[in-house]
Amino acid sequence: MFGPPGTGKTLLAKAVATECGTTFFNVSSATLASKWRGESERMVRCLFDLARAYAPSTIFIDEIDSLCNARGASGEHESSRRVKSELLVQVDGVNNSSTNEDGTRKIVMVLAATNFPWDIDEALRRRLEKRIYIPLPNFESRKELIRINLKTVEVAADVNIDDVARRTEGYSGDDLTNVCRDASLNGMRRKIAGKTRDEIKNMPKDEISKDPVAMCDFEEALKKVQRSVSQADIERHEKWFNEFGSA
């Protein structure tokens, strides 16, 4: 899965594992890094051996570009190249997984996420058969994300979620979370404005948080929270999708 940052690629991977009812292994380049020679490759082998032992399972590698960027790049260390080679061998081995005692295949699925698909090694790109673009949320998705973020917050009657969703064109899921969080805190900010630390400490908890989130809070939040993904970044992802992506 590839796409701009903040679009929910990691959450999607966890949702896949939950829906499929598989054992979920969440790893990153830091998880597999070691200063000892040969240790990183051994951990890659152990990871896939564990996945087979607990099959059906899902291995999710987050920010895979940092673990398996193009081989032969300038400044590439020998140990990094060995880890990449071991990972390629293990991903190949997933397709030839061993079988259970009853003869059924041990299913191991490899999922990966990146914000920089163009940096991934070509051999790994070939092995990851499905390359799915996770774009920024559309209007309907933004409305639903705003509702989810406001689920535990009291909302005033004047809040127009459609209007907020319309005005957040180009915002990622993380950006929308930040907008909702900032808006929900505006009421508290007004309550404590101009008060000393001791006065704030002595305020009853109910007095600080009793006001519902109003449309004016969203107006203020939208002035402060800007979109984090540039148009150039979106165009680069779309260009890569048209060249290497799959439905």
Secondary structure in CASP SS format (residue, H / E / C, confidence):
PFRMAT SS
TARGET T0000
AUTHOR 0000-0000-0000
METHOD secondary structure of the structure
MODEL  1
M C 1.00
F E 1.00
G C 1.00
P C 1.00
P C 1.00
G C 1.00
T C 1.00
G C 1.00
K H 1.00
T H 1.00
L H 1.00
L H 1.00
A H 1.00
K H 1.00
A H 1.00
V H 1.00
A H 1.00
T H 1.00
E H 1.00
C H 1.00
G C 1.00
T C 1.00
T E 1.00
F E 1.00
F E 1.00
N E 1.00
V E 1.00
S C 1.00
S H 1.00
A H 1.00
T H 1.00
L H 1.00
A C 1.00
S C 1.00
K C 1.00
W C 1.00
R C 1.00
G C 1.00
E H 1.00
S H 1.00
E H 1.00
R H 1.00
M H 1.00
V H 1.00
R H 1.00
C H 1.00
L H 1.00
F H 1.00
D H 1.00
L H 1.00
A H 1.00
R H 1.00
A H 1.00
Y C 1.00
A C 1.00
P C 1.00
S E 1.00
T E 1.00
I E 1.00
F E 1.00
I E 1.00
D C 1.00
E C 1.00
I H 1.00
D H 1.00
S H 1.00
L H 1.00
C C 1.00
N E 1.00
A C 1.00
R C 1.00
G C 1.00
A C 1.00
S C 1.00
G C 1.00
E C 1.00
H C 1.00
E H 1.00
S H 1.00
S H 1.00
R H 1.00
R H 1.00
V H 1.00
K H 1.00
S H 1.00
E H 1.00
L H 1.00
L H 1.00
V H 1.00
Q H 1.00
V H 1.00
D H 1.00
G H 1.00
V H 1.00
N C 1.00
N C 1.00
S C 1.00
S C 1.00
T E 1.00
N C 1.00
E C 1.00
D C 1.00
G C 1.00
T C 1.00
R E 1.00
K C 1.00
I C 1.00
V E 1.00
M E 1.00
V E 1.00
L E 1.00
A E 1.00
A C 1.00
T E 1.00
N C 1.00
F C 1.00
P H 1.00
W H 1.00
D H 1.00
I E 1.00
D C 1.00
E H 1.00
A H 1.00
L H 1.00
R H 1.00
R H 1.00
R H 1.00
L C 1.00
E C 1.00
K C 1.00
R C 1.00
I C 1.00
Y E 1.00
I C 1.00
P C 1.00
L C 1.00
P C 1.00
N C 1.00
F H 1.00
E H 1.00
S H 1.00
R H 1.00
K H 1.00
E H 1.00
L H 1.00
I H 1.00
R H 1.00
I H 1.00
N H 1.00
L C 1.00
K C 1.00
T C 1.00
V C 1.00
E C 1.00
V E 1.00
A C 1.00
A C 1.00
D C 1.00
V C 1.00
N C 1.00
I H 1.00
D H 1.00
D H 1.00
V H 1.00
A H 1.00
R H 1.00
R H 1.00
T C 1.00
E C 1.00
G C 1.00
Y C 1.00
S C 1.00
G H 1.00
D H 1.00
D H 1.00
L H 1.00
T H 1.00
N H 1.00
V H 1.00
C H 1.00
R H 1.00
D H 1.00
A H 1.00
S H 1.00
L H 1.00
N H 1.00
G H 1.00
M H 1.00
R H 1.00
R H 1.00
K H 1.00
I H 1.00
A C 1.00
G C 1.00
K C 1.00
T C 1.00
R H 1.00
D H 1.00
E H 1.00
I H 1.00
K H 1.00
N C 1.00
M C 1.00
P C 1.00
K H 1.00
D H 1.00
E H 1.00
I H 1.00
S H 1.00
K C 1.00
D C 1.00
P C 1.00
V E 1.00
A C 1.00
M H 1.00
C H 1.00
D H 1.00
F H 1.00
E H 1.00
E H 1.00
A H 1.00
L H 1.00
K H 1.00
K H 1.00
V C 1.00
Q C 1.00
R C 1.00
S C 1.00
V C 1.00
S C 1.00
Q H 1.00
A H 1.00
D H 1.00
I H 1.00
E H 1.00
R H 1.00
H H 1.00
E H 1.00
K H 1.00
W H 1.00
F H 1.00
N H 1.00
E H 1.00
F H 1.00
G C 1.00
S C 1.00
A C 1.00
END
